[in-house]
Amino acid sequence: MATPDDLVRRLRTLPAAAPLLPLLDGRPDVRIVGGAVRDLLLGGAPVDLDLVVEGDAAALAGALADALDGELQLHDRFGTATVRAAGRSYDVVRARAESYPQPGALPEVRPGTLADDLARRDFTVNAIALALDGRLDAVAHALEDLAAGRLRVLHADSFRDDPTRLLRLVRYATRLRFAVEPETAARARAALADGALATVTGTRIGGELRLLLREPAAAAALERVAAWGGGDALVPGLSFDAAVAARARALLPPDGRDDLLLLAVACLRVAPAELASWLDELGFAARERDTVVAAAGGAARTARRLRALAAGAGGPRPSAVAAVLRGAGPELAALAGALAAGDGGADGADRAAGGGVEDAASGAAGTAAAAVRRWLERDRGVRLEIGGDDLRAAGVPQGEAIGRGLAAALAAKLDGAAPDRDAELAAALAAAR
């Protein structure tokens, strides 16, 4: 790990730190704290910085916001503030002590010392503070745990006081590739077994879950979470197939949501109605909820249809694939393609649906995945050069025939039988009449 002098030099060169220096030089009551110090000690270059002040956090945050021409948000209940400027975020915290009136409740806070503030944090490696002169303050075991790559809670009731720390444990373990100290692991298992997660509000669980899903190692983290309580700790039926997730992510186009796709993979066995209700409890936006429910609930059925098309003579026509995927979002299409590409009979689609799908050759599986990739990358963007006005002008009456004609023209274009406008119109008129 870096020496104190190295830390100060590197801190002062961080783009996020430069605006702070005129304000913090000569302020022994202010420290950089938490994950930023941890990452500096590990050789990283944090983008956002957290500050702890033994005094008026609002005044310091206000001065910082003025200096940066930034946006200031105060959180009076906890004596904290957030400043956002130039794409960076600074959390300013008044040093405080905490107590929990009951498990899972929000803490009751009171002003405290720097030592109090470090002692209230989640894991030892996050309970380190750095002054601008290089002085480090840390809780017991913090530096040795950091050097050893180990996560340890600060006290025995940590997970019961704040069960969201269970999700944070997984998030940090997978991001940092740290081991979990044995006693901490035992306390986490005991808290899960005792139903600690049920004592905290859904929105707080949802907030932590969203953070986990945005991690670079989100798949590994979600796989760990899905194993809690046999898959039922968060919602009944939660599971995670890493191979399916990898195939789906490989198919997902840039306009898809990777975080929602991964959550859908984990929810393939969750009943759709229960899934929708759970996501509402977690505070997911309606559009996010609907995306996950559609992908998780429809992927296995769509995969079976894709495999059936791929097993046919000559493989699937692009128009037939488009018909199967009509209205599907990129997350549903990618997950269905991943399930359809499962090797042999007992693939992800079959397991998710409880069986009932006949074995298909690996060639058909690969063909199905290729067909989905083509639809995602090209065919879903195909548009006709003609429209309803062209058919009406050719004598087709308003009504069902117009729609039938346009659908036929699009199918012909997807299958390469209508390469230009005239061919589109001919295909549309033949179907309409």
Buried (B, 14 or more C-beta within 10 A) or exposed (E): EBEBEBBBEBBEEBEBBEBBEEBBEEBEBBBBBBBBBBBBBBEEBBEBBBBBBBEBBBEBBBBBBEBBEBEBBBBEEBBBBBBBBEEBBBBBBBBBBBEBEEBBEBBEBEEBEBEBBBBBBBBBBBBBBBBBEBEBBBBEBBBEBBEEEBBBBBEEEBBBBBBBBBBBBBBBBBBBEBBBBEEBBEBBBEBBEBEBBEBBBBEBBBBBBBBBBEBEBBBBBBBBBBEBBEBEBBBBBBBBBEEBBEBBBEBBEEEBBBBBBBBBBBBBBBBBEBBBEBBBBBBBEEEBBBBBBBBBBBBBBBBBBBBBBBBEEEBBBBBBBBBBBEEBBBBBBBBBBBBBBBEEEEBBBBBBBEEEBEEBEEEBBBBBBBBBBBBBEEBBEEEBBBEBEBBEEBEBEEEEBBEBBBBBBBBBBBBEBBEEEEBBBBBBBEBBE
